[in-house]
């Protein structure tokens, strides 16, 4: 079970080749919705649900955020697809990024099934929706709940934290709960730290993709990036948010530290 932002079911990481029938113990459903039909579930994605009533009650209509979204279990920003494929993606050969880093991509447990519970919208989650999703997951018969979400640091009191409360109820029912340690990096910033949660931090990869920048004063800045272009001329550096492609919000472009002018 993956809990957060949905899934893009057409990804090859979710092919069900070689998998047998859906386990009898699973009692969940494949909820249809916007751009998500029964055919989007298979023997890999065996269940899908989405929750938004708590979010709407707290934050207002989804339409008011002026963001792309699907009122269904479909992923609209890539995060849910990324985490679901990292956990249980099927093997997909001949994968690269613009021809760089070629190889076979696979999740940690390639033959595991996935039930998707989309409980967050635009990077924000309602406690009510999180708890509803966890209750349904336990009732549906999942073995593991993986949560790629958490409160901001510092870790709040367990009795006031929805993740900790919901995880404890799942733990009582024999369901393993794995959750993100957070992305704040600094000491003392780990969240989802309740003793009944398997708290997971980032891991490493077995390769480095380097991209160096040569400045006009002959200084070399070594970095890590994907750069498929062969650049033989000098270009000025600009802030990423000022170089957004047509139709791309500057807030999205700012995630890249620099760009060609």
C-alpha positions in Angstrom: 0.0 0.0 0.0 1.3 3.4 -0.9 -0.1 6.5 0.8 0.1 10.0 -0.6 -0.3 11.4 -4.1 -1.7 8.7 -6.4 -0.1 6.9 -9.3 0.3 7.1 -13.1 -0.8 3.6 -13.9 0.5 3.6 -17.5 4.1 3.6 -16.3 5.9 0.4 -17.3 7.0 0.0 -13.7 3.4 -1.1 -13.0 3.1 -3.9 -15.6 1.8 -7.1 -14.2 3.7 -9.5 -16.4 4.3 -12.8 -14.6 2.1 -12.0 -11.6 -0.6 -14.4 -10.6 -4.2 -13.6 -9.5 -4.9 -10.9 -7.0 -4.5 -12.4 -3.4 -7.8 -13.5 -2.0 -7.0 -11.7 1.3 -7.2 -8.3 -0.4 -10.6 -6.8 0.0 -10.0 -3.4 -1.5 -11.6 -1.7 -4.5 -10.4 0.0 -7.7 -12.2 3.4 -7.3 -12.9 5.1 -10.6 -12.7 8.9 -11.1 -11.3 11.5 -13.3 -8.9 9.9 -15.9 -8.9 6.7 -13.9 -11.0 3.6 -14.9 -11.2 0.0 -13.8 -8.8 -0.9 -16.6 -6.1 1.2 -14.8 -6.0 -1.5 -12.1 -4.4 -4.9 -12.9 -2.5 -7.7 -11.1 0.1 -5.1 -10.0 -2.0 -2.1 -9.0 -4.7 -4.1 -7.3 -6.5 -1.3 -5.5 -7.0 2.4 -5.7 -8.8 4.9 -3.5 -8.7 8.7 -3.1 -9.7 11.1 -0.3 -10.3 14.8 -0.4 -13.3 15.7 1.8 -11.0 16.5 4.8 -8.8 18.7 2.6 -11.7 20.6 1.1 -13.2 21.2 4.6 -10.0 22.6 5.8 -8.6 24.4 2.8 -11.4 25.0 0.4 -12.3 23.7 -3.1 -9.5 22.0 -5.0 -10.3 24.2 -8.0 -9.4 27.3 -5.9 -5.7 26.4 -5.9 -5.3 26.9 -9.7 -3.2 23.7 -9.9 -3.5 20.7 -12.1 -5.2 17.8 -10.4 -7.3 14.7 -11.0 -10.2 13.9 -8.8 -9.2 10.3 -8.7 -6.2 8.1 -7.7 -4.3 9.4 -10.7 -1.0 11.2 -9.9 -0.7 14.8 -11.1 2.8 15.7 -10.0 4.9 12.5 -10.2 5.6 12.1 -6.5 3.2 9.2 -5.9 4.4 7.4 -9.0 8.0 7.9 -8.0 7.6 6.5 -4.5 5.3 3.6 -5.7 7.8 2.5 -8.3 10.7 2.8 -5.9 9.0 0.5 -3.4 7.5 -2.1 -5.7 8.1 -1.2 -9.4 8.5 -4.1 -11.9 11.7 -4.5 -13.7 12.0 -2.3 -16.8 15.1 -2.7 -19.0 16.9 -0.2 -21.2 16.1 2.9 -19.2 18.2 6.1 -19.3 17.8 9.8 -18.8 18.5 11.3 -22.2 20.9 8.4 -22.9 22.8 8.8 -19.7 23.0 6.2 -16.9 21.5 3.3 -19.0 20.4 0.2 -17.2 17.5 -1.7 -15.7 15.2 0.1 -13.3 13.3 -1.9 -10.6 11.7 -1.3 -7.2 12.7 -2.8 -3.9 10.2 -5.6 -4.1 9.4 -6.2 -7.8 6.7 -8.8 -7.3 4.9 -7.0 -4.5 1.3 -5.7 -5.3 0.3 -2.1 -4.9 -2.8 -0.6 -3.5 -2.9 3.2 -3.9 -4.5 5.5 -1.3 -4.3 9.1 -2.5 -4.7 11.3 0.6 -2.8 14.5 -0.2 -3.3 17.4 -2.7 -0.8 19.9 -3.9 1.7 18.7 -1.3 -0.6 19.2 1.7 -2.5 16.5 3.6 -5.5 16.6 5.9 -5.3 14.5 9.1 -8.8 13.3 8.5 -8.0 12.0 5.0 -4.8 10.4 6.2 -6.6 8.5 9.0 -9.4 7.5 6.6 -6.9 6.1 4.2 -5.0 4.2 6.8 -8.3 2.7 8.2 -9.3 1.6 4.8 -5.9 0.1 4.0 -6.0 -2.0 7.2 -9.6 -3.1 6.5 -8.6 -3.9 2.9 -6.0 -6.4 4.1 -2.7 -4.8 3.2 0.5 -6.2 4.7 2.6 -3.0 4.6 1.7 0.7 4.6 4.3 3.0 3.1 3.9 6.7 3.8 5.9 9.2 1.9 4.7 12.0 4.0 5.1 13.5 7.4 4.9 16.6 9.6 7.5 19.2 9.6 10.2 19.0 12.2 10.5 18.8 15.1 8.6 15.5 15.7 5.3 16.4 17.4 3.8 14.6 20.4 2.7 11.1 19.2 -0.8 11.6 20.7 -1.4 14.7 18.5 0.2 13.4 15.3 -2.1 11.7 12.8 0.7 9.7 11.3 1.6 8.3 14.7 -2.0 7.6 15.8 -3.0 5.9 12.5 0.2 3.9 12.4 -0.4 2.7 15.9 -3.8 1.3 15.0 -2.3 -0.4 12.0 0.5 -1.8 14.1 -2.1 -3.2 16.5 -3.6 -5.1 13.5 -0.3 -6.6 12.5 0.4 -4.2 9.6 4.0 -2.9 9.2 4.1 0.8 8.7 7.1 2.4 6.9 7.4 6.2 6.7 9.7 8.8 5.4 12.2 10.3 7.9 11.7 13.7 6.3 13.7 15.9 3.9 15.1 18.5 6.4 18.6 17.0 6.5 19.8 18.7 9.7 20.3 16.9 13.1 17.1 16.7 15.2 14.8 17.0 12.2 13.7 13.4 11.8 9.9 12.9 11.8 7.7 9.8 11.8 9.9 8.6 14.7 7.3 6.8 16.7 8.7 3.4 17.9 6.0 1.4 16.1 7.0 3.0 12.7 9.8 1.8 10.5 11.4 5.1 9.8 13.3 5.2 6.5 15.9 7.7 5.4 17.4 8.3 1.9 19.8 5.7 0.5 22.6 6.0 -2.0 23.1 4.9 -5.6 25.9 3.1 -7.3 26.8 5.7 -9.8 27.6 9.4 -10.1 26.4 11.6 -13.0 28.8 14.5 -13.1 28.3 17.8 -14.9 31.0 20.4 -14.6 30.7 24.2 -15.1 33.7 26.0 -16.5 33.6 29.7 -15.7 35.2 32.5 -17.7 37.9 33.0 -15.1 39.0 29.4 -15.7 37.5 28.3 -12.4 35.9 24.8 -12.5 32.8 24.0 -10.5 32.1 20.3 -10.1 28.5 19.2 -9.7 26.0 16.5 -10.3 23.4 17.0 -12.9 21.9 15.6 -16.1 23.2 17.5 -19.2 22.7 15.7 -22.5 23.9 18.7 -24.5 27.4 19.3 -25.9 28.0 23.0 -25.3 31.1 24.5 -27.0 30.4 28.1 -26.3 30.1 30.2 -23.2 26.7 31.2 -21.8 25.6 33.5 -19.0 24.2 32.0 -15.8 20.7 33.0 -14.8 18.4 32.1 -11.9 16.3 29.1 -12.8 13.0 30.8 -12.0 13.8 33.5 -14.7 14.3 30.9 -17.4 11.1 28.9 -17.3 10.0 27.3 -20.5 6.8 28.4 -22.1 3.8 27.3 -20.0 6.0 26.3 -17.0 5.4 28.3 -13.8 8.5 30.0 -12.5 8.0 28.3 -9.2 8.7 25.0 -10.9 11.7 26.3 -12.8 13.3 27.5 -9.6 14.1 24.0 -8.5 17.0 24.0 -11.0 19.9 26.1 -9.7 20.9 27.6 -13.0 20.2 27.6 -16.7 21.6 28.8 -20.0 20.6 32.3 -20.9 
